Amino acid sequence: MVTRDVSNLLETIADRVWLKDTNGIYLTCNTAFAEHLGATPAQIMGTADAQWVGAALAQEFLKADRTVIATGQALIIEGPMPSPAHQDAAIFEVIKTPMRGADGHITGVLSMGRNIQARKDTEARLRDATEQLELALLGADLGRWDHDLSIEKGYYLDERSCAMLGRDALESTHGRAWGHLIHPDDLPGTLEAMRAHLSGAVPAYEAEYRARHTSGHWVWMGNRGKVVQFNQNGQPLRMVGTLMDISKRKQVEGELLATQSELQSTLRAIEHLAFHDTLTGLPNRRMLSDRLETALAASHRNSTYGALLFLDLDKFKDLNDTYGHDVGDLMLQEVAQRLLQCIRAVDTVARLGGDEFVVLIQNLTVDHGDAKLHAATVGQKILASLNGLYQLKGVEHNITPSIGATLFLGRAMVAAELLKQADMAMYEAKAQGRNTLCFFQERGL
């Protein structure tokens, strides 16, 4: 279920998205990326780059992934994306982001490739235009202003500045109060920049603000100037400066910020889907594995016991068959919430799939008997909670769990073996009539 939801999410993204583990093996990708390689997502999963682009390029890609893993930071690369299926010279921006497990360890590298050829073309045109503008500055008619600081209405805009704001050229002869066209939200920052220059704290006045156009909308302006005349006491008397309409630049900046926010939201959603069960919101098998490894390490470090409880809902298939999967899903969600109410914040409830749940209990005592008593108490609490009535779509239902438990201390047992022990104990609970708790015991004991 998690894989399908991740796949559906990836397919909503127009950019090329792929996820590899720390060894460079593809875990998943969207169709846009697969088509780039002339394949399907299913054909790509489980393979490495060398199969698609050759050993030389694969080594370069692996080097970039290892840089992300080593630094723990995102890496942005610009350039073409070679493909055995076509010759595409377009420039792509590839963002490689480390994927982390619940314990903070990096589990893979998520990459997203976006075609930025149009943006690059635009940037090139902007650079050309900027260079031409710099060459033409001596004769260019940029917006200019002149400010007589000795009078209240001593701020004059030239004809070009008036045109930027949709005003008649004749208004260039009219003095006005400084700042009266500035957006109220931008006025405090602009005033602070002006005061900083007038006080001598900065060599020039620079500000960006919105100014009122005669049509009623706001125009982003870039304003630069400096004092050019002082009185005999050193007080500023006159300032001159230039105005530039920067609305388009502000629009592009806003679009880039929106894109960045969208990307971050997408990455967070992908990461959540990778480590959580979509039906219940609980950690899935992958996250449970990470947390169990962390718990084993902590148990070894502190010499304290931990416990693993494996739960299976008795006769859950009958409920599904009788009332439908909608009611079954509601039951699983309610069971998940009740399990969460039975544990501490440090413990973990995970759903392995179907009607199987696992409870990981950490940081118990150094004494085996006390640890077993604690685990048994939690198990009995779960039994009591799950035995309560369930109101699902206006109908009362019952469900009981069979629970298998096992204790662990340090790294004497690997995670997979602990799950196996707890699973065996759960089947013993079923054999004893269900709705009970059994601890794993070695044969012959």
N, C-alpha and C positions, 0 to 999 in steps of 0.2 A: 504493500500500500504506500509506504513511504517513497519507494522508488518511482511509482507511477505519478505521485503528486509532484515530486521533484522534476520528473520529466515534463509534466504538464506546465509547471512554472517556467522551465527553461524554454519551452516552445513559445511562450508569450513574449520572449525577448528577441527583438530583431537582430541584435548583435550576435556574433559567434561566441559561444560560451562552452568551456570544457573544464573538467575537473580531473586531475591526476593525483595518485598517491605519491608518497615521498620517494618511491622508486621509479617514478616516471610512467606508471601504468595508468591508462585511461580508465576512470571509474564511471564517467557519464559525460554526455555532451548533448547539445541541441542539434536539430536538423540543419540549421544554418552552418554550423561548423562541419558537420558530417558531409554536407554537399560540397563544401569547400575542398574536402579531400576526395570527393567522388565516391562516397560510401554512405552507409546508413549508420545511425548511432549504435545499433546492435553490432555491426561489424567492427566498429572502432573500440568499443568497450573491451577491456582486457588486453589490448595491444599496446605497443610502445611506438614512439615517433619513428624509429628506424624503419619500421614496416611501411611507412607512408612517404617519408621524405629523404630517406637514405641516412647513412651513418654520420656523415659530416654535419648536416643540418641538425640531426637528432642530438648530436653532442652539444651544439650551440644551445638548443632549447633546454637540454638537461642542465647546462651550466647556469642558465638564467633561473631555472626552477630552484637549483641548489642555492643560488644567491638569496632568493626569497626565504628559503628554509633556514639558511644560516643567519640572516639578519633579522628574521621575523617581521620584516617590513614589506609593504607593497612595492612593486617594481613596475615602472611604466616604460614601455619600449615603443618606439615609432619606426615603422618601416614596412616593406611588403611582407605578405604572408605567402611563402612558396607553397605550391600545390602540385601534385602529380596529375591533377585533372584538368588544369587550365593554366594559362599564363596571364596573371592579373598583376599589372604594375601599380595598382592603387596603393596608397599609403594607409596603413592601419595603425591605430593606437591600441596596444595590448597592455592591459592592466593585470598583473599577476599578484594575487593576494593570498597570504598564508591562511589555511583553514586550521582551526584549533579545536582540540577536544575539550571536554569539561575540565580537565586538569591543566589546561593551558598549553599542552604539548601540540606541536604542529603535526597534523595528520595528512596534509596534502596541500596542493596548490590549485586555487581556482583562478582561471584566466578568462578574460573577456576581450574580444577583438572588435573594434569599431572602425568602420571605414571613415577616414577623416580626409580623404582626398579633396572633397569640396572645401572643407575648412582650410586645408593647406593652400589650395588655390586662392581662396579668399585672403588668407594671410599674406601670400605672395603679392597679390594685387594691392593690399593695404601697405605693405612695405614699399612697393614701388611708388604708391601715391604719397607716402610719407616722405620718401627721399626727394620726390619732385617738389613737395611742399617746402622741404627744408631749403632746397635750391632757390625756390621762388619767394622765400620769406621777405627778402629785402623789398620786393615790389608787391607782395601780396596784400590785399585789403582785408586783413583779419579784423574781427570786431575789436574796436578800441574804446577805451573810456578814460576820462580825465576827472579827477576828484579834487575840488577846492575844499580843503578841510576847514577853512576858516568860516564857512557859512553852512547853514543847515541844508539848503537845496543847491549844493555845489557839485552834484554828481551828473556828468554828461556822458551820454552814449553817442558814438558816431553812427553814420548812416548804415554801415554794415551790421553793427550791433542791433540797431532798431529793426532791420530786416529780419534778423534771426528771431526776433520776438514778434514779428508780424506788425510792426509799427511803421507809421508813415515816416519818411526820411526827414520831414520837417521837425519831428520830435527831437532830432539831434541838437537842436538849438535851445531846447528846454532843460533847465536844471531841475533836478529832483533829489529827494532825500535818498541817501545810500541805503540799500537793503530793502526798499519798499516793494520790489518785485520778487523777492526771495521767498520760497516756500517756508511757512512757519516752522516746520519740523527741521529744516536745514539752517535756519537763521542762527541758532546758538553756536553751532560749530563754525559757521562762516565768520561770525562776530569774534569768536575766540582766535581764529587765524588772523584776522585783521588786527586785533589788539596785540598779538604776539609780535607782529612786524612793527607796528607803531611804537612798541616799547623797546625795540631793538633786540628782542630775543631771537628773531630769525631774520635772515638777510632779505627775504622777499615774502610777499603775500601770495599764498596759493590756496584755492578752495574749489570744491565742486559742489554744486547745488542746483536745485530746480528753480527755474524762473517762470513767471506767468506770461504765457503767450496771449495775444489779444483775442484769440479764438476761445480761450478759456482753459486749454490744457497746459501741462507743465513741460518745459524743455530743460534737459540737463545741460548745464553750462560749466566749462572749465575756465576758471578766472585766475589770472596771474598779474601781479603788479608790484610796484615798490614806490617808496617815497623818493621824490626827485627835488624837493625844495624844503628847506628848513628856515625858521626865523633866526634872529640873532641869538636867541637863547637855546637853540638846538631843537626846538619843537617842530614837528612835521607840519608843513603848510599845504603840500600838494602831492598827489599820487597820480601815476599813470599806469595803464596796464592793458591787457588784451583779453578778449573773450573768444571762446570756441564752443560750438555746439557739439557736445559729446553724447548726444542721445543714443546714437547707434551703438557706440561702444558700451554704454550702460545696458542696452538691450542684450547685447551679446554676453556680457558678464552675467546678467540675470539668467539667461538661458543656460550658460555653463554651470551656474550654481544649482539650477533646477535639475540638470542632467546628473550632476554629482550626487545630489540628494536622492534622486531616483535609483542611481546605481548602488548607493549605500543601503537603501531600503531593500533592494533586490538581493544583495549579498547577505543581509541579515536574514531575509526570508529563506534563502537557500540553506544557510547554515542551520537555521532552526529545523527545517525539514530533514536535514541530514542526520540530526541527533534526537529527534522527538517523534513520537507516535502521533499521527495526524488526528486520530479519532479522540484520544483521551488527553493529549498534550503531555503525557508522561515521557520520560526518557525511553528511548528504544534500545534494542539489543546492542547497538554500537556504542551508545553512551554508557550503558550499563557496564560493558566490557572495560571502558576507560576508567570508570569509577571503581570498579572492582580491583583493577590493577593498582589504583591509588590507595584503596583500602588495605590491600595486601602489603604494600610498602609501608603504610603507617603502622600496621599491626607488627610488622617486623621491627620497625624503628622503636616502637613504644612497648613492645612485648605484651600487647593487650589482645584479647580475643575479639573476633567479629563473628557475625552469623549471617547465613544466607537462607532465606525462606522462599520456597517455590510453591506457588498457588495455582491450582487448576479448579475452575468452577464446575461443580457436579451437575451433570445433565444439562449443560448449557445448550447442547445441540437440540435437545427436545424443545427448549424455549424458542430457539430460532425457527425450528420447523413448524411449531404451533402458532406462534404470534408474528413471525416475520423478522427479517434482519433489522428493520427499523427499531423494533422493541429490543432486539439483541444489542444493538449499538447503544441504545439508551441505558441498558443494564450495565454494559461495560464502562460507560462514562460514570455512572453512579458508583460502581465498585471502585473505580479509580479514586474518586473523591473520598470515599470512606477509608480506603487504604491510607491516603495521605493524612487523614485525621488520626491515624493510629501510630504514627512514627514521629521521631524527633526531626528537627531541621537538618541535622547532620546525616540522617539516614536517606535512603533512596528507594523509591517505588518505580519500577520499570514495567513496561508491557512488552513481552517477547513476541506477541502475535496471538491471534485467536482469543481464547479465554485464559491464556497463561500470563501470570504476573510474577515478578520477583521482588522481594524486599531485601535490601542490603542494610544490615545493622552494623555500625562501626563503633569503635572506641568503647568497647565493653571493658570488663575488669581483667586483671591478670590471673584471676582464679577461674578455673574451668567450671566449677559448680555454679558459681555466681553468674558467669556468662551464660550458661545453659538456662538458668532460672530466668534471666532477663529475656532471652530469646523466646522461651516458652510463654512468658507473660505477654510479650508482644503478639505471639501467635494466638493465644487465647483471646486477646483483645480484638484481633482481626476476626476470629471466628464469631464472637459475639456481635460485632458490628455488621458483618456480612449476612448474619442470620436474620437481621431485621427485615421488616416488610419493605417492598419497593413499590412506589406508585408510578407506573409507567403508562402514559396515555390514558389515565383515568382507571386503570386496572391494577389490582394488587397482585404482586408476584413474590415468589420466594426463590432464593438461590443459596446454596451452601458451598463452601470451599473445602477442598482437600489440600492440606499443607504439609510439605516436606521441609525439614530444617537440617542444617549442618553447621558446625562451628569451624572456624579456621584460626590459626595462629601463625603469623609471619608468612613466609613464602614456602612453607612445607608442601603446599598444594597449589597447582596452577589453577587459573580461573575456570577453564573448561571442565576440569575434574570436579571442582566445587559445585558447579551447576549440575553436573551429572549426579553427584551424591544427593543434592537436594531434590533432584527429579526422581531418583530412586526412592527416596524417603516419601515423596508425595504419592507414588504408586503404592507404597505400603499403606499409607493412610487410606487410599481408596479400597485397598484389599480388606482393611479393617472396618469397612462399612461407610466410608466417606464422612465428610463433615467433622474431621478430626485432625490432630497434629501429630506427626511422627518425626522423630529425629533419626538421622542416618546412623547405622551401626555397622561396623565391619563384620563380615561373615565370621561366624564362629564365636561372636561375643554375645 
